[in-house]
């Protein structure tokens, strides 16, 4: 299992939100590239980045930072946050980003998703944010009509290879991850499943690795030193 340490970007800084709420933001670093170097030094091969400003306005205000991480490290870089058009997808791929994550747009604009997958294949991932069993959209402020499993089935049929699945209730809360959800997803679907939200102990990492998941994202637990990244990477192997 791969470990994806996370950097959430806002106004050029590395921050974390609690359960996706912008007013519950903690700034961890003014210099995100330094954090990417730290990840690499601890043995990370991948990085998960989210442009929180982009998530609000559908633009790429932190593109230069993401490009810098792609250019100056050997990390596999994936980025999400408000990607709603082929122009933005192209911009990120042209900047050397390895994988682009579609969220709300994958739910609301199926044609766009199909076009992106047709053009870029495995470089397109879909973020599935789960709230009370349904897929949440628009920065987790609204619930869509799809249940988690209905939506995942649709994604598989379209040819999406990687799903990044977040249990919204667990995100940033440091109360453990939703192991039942990931177990069920890994058994039901033939896609790369990445666990996100609430991975807060080495035990969480061990349990997810045992399910033979493709990956797990570690965010707040890294910044609060609840998890040693080097140890998590070792355990995940």
C-alpha positions as CSV (number, residue, x, y, z in Angstrom):
1,X,0.0,0.0,0.0
2,X,1.2,3.5,-0.9
3,X,1.2,6.3,1.6
4,X,0.2,9.7,0.3
5,X,1.2,12.4,2.8
6,X,-1.0,15.5,2.1
7,X,-0.6,19.2,1.6
8,X,-3.7,21.4,1.5
9,X,-2.9,24.7,-0.1
10,X,-4.5,28.1,0.7
11,X,-3.0,31.4,-0.3
12,X,0.4,29.7,-0.9
13,X,0.5,28.1,2.6
14,X,0.1,24.5,3.8
15,X,-3.0,24.3,5.9
16,X,-5.5,21.8,7.3
17,X,-9.3,22.2,7.7
18,X,-11.4,20.3,10.3
19,X,-14.2,18.4,8.4
20,X,-13.7,20.7,5.4
21,X,-14.7,23.9,7.2
22,X,-12.7,26.9,6.1
23,X,-13.3,28.8,9.3
24,X,-11.6,25.9,11.1
25,X,-8.2,26.3,9.4
26,X,-4.8,25.7,10.9
27,X,-1.7,27.0,9.0
28,X,1.2,24.6,9.3
29,X,3.7,26.1,7.0
30,X,4.3,29.3,5.0
31,X,6.5,27.2,2.6
32,X,4.8,24.1,1.2
33,X,7.8,23.0,-0.9
34,X,9.8,22.5,2.3
35,X,7.2,20.1,3.5
36,X,7.3,18.2,0.3
37,X,11.1,17.9,0.8
38,X,10.5,16.6,4.3
39,X,8.1,14.0,2.9
40,X,10.7,12.8,0.4
41,X,13.4,12.7,3.1
42,X,11.2,10.4,5.2
43,X,10.8,7.9,2.3
44,X,7.6,9.1,0.6
45,X,7.2,8.3,-3.1
46,X,3.9,10.1,-3.5
47,X,2.2,13.3,-2.4
48,X,-1.5,14.3,-2.3
49,X,-2.2,18.0,-2.8
50,X,-5.5,19.9,-2.6
51,X,-6.0,23.5,-3.8
52,X,-8.6,24.7,-1.3
53,X,-8.9,28.1,-3.1
54,X,-9.4,26.3,-6.3
55,X,-12.1,24.2,-4.7
56,X,-14.0,27.5,-4.0
57,X,-13.6,29.2,-7.4
58,X,-12.6,26.5,-9.9
59,X,-9.3,28.1,-10.8
60,X,-5.6,27.2,-10.1
61,X,-4.3,29.9,-7.8
62,X,-1.7,27.6,-6.3
63,X,-0.5,26.1,-9.6
64,X,3.1,27.4,-9.3
65,X,3.6,25.7,-5.9
66,X,2.2,22.4,-7.3
67,X,4.5,22.7,-10.4
68,X,7.5,23.4,-8.1
69,X,6.8,20.2,-6.2
70,X,6.5,18.2,-9.4
71,X,9.8,19.8,-10.8
72,X,12.0,19.8,-7.7
73,X,11.1,16.5,-6.1
74,X,10.9,12.9,-7.3
75,X,7.4,12.5,-5.8
76,X,4.4,11.2,-7.7
77,X,2.1,14.3,-7.5
78,X,-1.6,14.2,-7.5
79,X,-3.8,17.3,-7.2
80,X,-7.5,18.0,-6.5
81,X,-9.6,20.9,-5.6
82,X,-12.2,22.5,-7.9
83,X,-11.2,21.0,-11.2
84,X,-14.2,21.6,-13.4
85,X,-13.0,22.0,-16.9
86,X,-10.6,20.3,-19.5
87,X,-8.7,23.6,-19.6
88,X,-7.7,23.1,-15.9
89,X,-7.0,19.4,-16.3
90,X,-4.7,20.2,-19.3
91,X,-3.0,23.0,-17.3
92,X,-2.1,20.6,-14.5
93,X,-1.0,17.8,-16.8
94,X,1.1,20.2,-18.8
95,X,2.7,21.4,-15.6
96,X,4.0,17.8,-15.0
97,X,1.4,16.7,-12.5
98,X,1.0,12.9,-12.5
99,X,-2.7,12.6,-11.6
100,X,-5.6,15.0,-11.4
101,X,-8.5,14.3,-9.1
102,X,-12.1,15.3,-10.1
103,X,-14.6,15.7,-7.3
104,X,-17.9,17.6,-7.7
105,X,-17.4,17.8,-11.5
106,X,-17.3,14.0,-11.7
107,X,-20.8,13.9,-10.0
108,X,-22.4,16.8,-11.8
109,X,-20.8,16.7,-15.3
110,X,-20.5,13.1,-16.5
111,X,-19.6,14.2,-20.0
112,X,-16.6,16.1,-18.7
113,X,-15.5,13.1,-16.7
114,X,-15.8,10.7,-19.7
115,X,-13.8,13.1,-21.9
116,X,-11.1,13.5,-19.3
117,X,-10.8,9.7,-18.8
118,X,-10.8,9.2,-22.6
119,X,-8.0,11.7,-23.0
120,X,-5.8,11.0,-19.9
121,X,-6.7,7.5,-18.7
122,X,-5.1,6.6,-15.4
123,X,-4.0,10.2,-14.9
124,X,-7.6,10.9,-13.9
125,X,-8.8,9.9,-10.4
126,X,-12.2,10.6,-8.8
127,X,-12.7,11.8,-5.3
128,X,-15.6,10.2,-3.5
129,X,-16.5,12.2,-0.4
130,X,-19.0,10.2,1.7
131,X,-21.5,11.9,4.0
132,X,-24.2,9.7,5.7
133,X,-23.8,7.1,3.0
134,X,-24.2,9.6,0.1
135,X,-21.7,11.3,-2.1
136,X,-21.1,14.9,-0.9
137,X,-20.3,17.7,-3.3
138,X,-19.4,21.4,-3.4
139,X,-16.9,21.2,-0.6
140,X,-19.0,18.8,1.4
141,X,-21.8,21.4,1.7
142,X,-24.4,19.4,-0.3
143,X,-25.3,15.7,-0.6
144,X,-25.8,14.4,-4.2
145,X,-28.5,11.9,-5.2
146,X,-26.0,9.0,-5.3
147,X,-25.1,6.6,-2.6
148,X,-21.4,5.8,-2.2
149,X,-21.7,2.4,-3.8
150,X,-24.0,3.5,-6.7
151,X,-21.5,6.2,-7.6
152,X,-18.5,3.9,-7.4
153,X,-20.2,1.4,-9.7
154,X,-20.8,4.2,-12.2
155,X,-17.1,5.2,-12.0
156,X,-16.0,1.6,-12.6
157,X,-18.2,1.4,-15.7
158,X,-16.8,4.7,-17.1
159,X,-13.3,3.3,-16.7
160,X,-12.0,5.3,-13.8
161,X,-9.0,3.5,-12.3
162,X,-8.4,5.3,-9.0
163,X,-10.9,6.4,-6.3
164,X,-9.9,8.6,-3.4
165,X,-12.6,7.9,-0.8
166,X,-13.1,10.2,2.1
167,X,-15.4,9.7,5.0
168,X,-16.2,13.4,5.7
169,X,-17.2,12.7,9.3
170,X,-13.7,11.4,10.1
171,X,-11.6,14.0,8.2
172,X,-9.2,15.9,10.4
173,X,-11.0,14.7,13.5
174,X,-8.1,12.3,14.6
175,X,-10.6,9.7,15.7
176,X,-9.6,6.8,13.5
177,X,-10.6,5.9,9.9
178,X,-13.7,4.1,8.6
179,X,-12.2,0.7,8.2
180,X,-15.6,-1.0,7.4
181,X,-16.1,1.4,4.4
182,X,-12.7,0.7,2.9
183,X,-13.0,-3.1,3.4
184,X,-16.4,-3.1,1.6
185,X,-15.1,-0.9,-1.2
186,X,-12.0,-3.1,-1.7
187,X,-14.2,-6.2,-1.9
188,X,-16.8,-4.8,-4.2
189,X,-14.8,-2.9,-6.8
190,X,-11.9,-3.6,-9.1
191,X,-10.3,-0.1,-8.8
192,X,-7.4,1.4,-6.9
193,X,-9.0,2.5,-3.7
194,X,-7.2,5.2,-1.6
195,X,-8.4,5.7,2.0
196,X,-8.7,9.3,3.1
197,X,-10.0,10.9,6.3
198,X,-9.1,10.1,9.8
199,X,-6.0,7.9,9.3
200,X,-4.6,8.9,12.7
201,X,-2.6,5.9,14.1
202,X,-0.2,3.3,12.9
203,X,-2.9,0.8,13.7
204,X,-5.1,2.4,11.1
205,X,-2.3,2.1,8.6
206,X,-1.7,-1.6,9.5
207,X,-5.5,-2.3,9.2
208,X,-5.8,-0.6,5.8
209,X,-2.6,-2.3,4.5
210,X,-4.0,-5.7,5.4
211,X,-7.0,-5.0,3.2
212,X,-4.6,-4.7,0.3
213,X,-5.8,-1.2,-0.5
214,X,-3.9,0.8,-3.1
215,X,-3.2,3.7,-0.9
216,X,-3.9,5.8,2.2
217,X,-3.7,9.5,2.7
218,X,-2.1,10.9,5.9
219,X,-2.8,14.6,6.6
220,X,-3.4,16.0,10.1
221,X,-1.8,13.0,11.8
222,X,1.6,13.9,10.2
223,X,1.4,17.6,11.2
224,X,0.5,16.9,14.8
225,X,3.1,14.1,14.9
226,X,0.6,11.5,15.8
227,X,2.1,9.3,13.1
228,X,5.7,9.0,12.0
229,X,5.6,9.1,8.2
230,X,8.7,6.9,7.9
231,X,7.1,4.3,10.1
232,X,3.8,4.5,8.2
233,X,5.6,3.9,4.9
234,X,7.4,1.0,6.3
235,X,4.3,-0.6,7.8
236,X,2.3,-0.1,4.6
237,X,4.9,-2.1,2.6
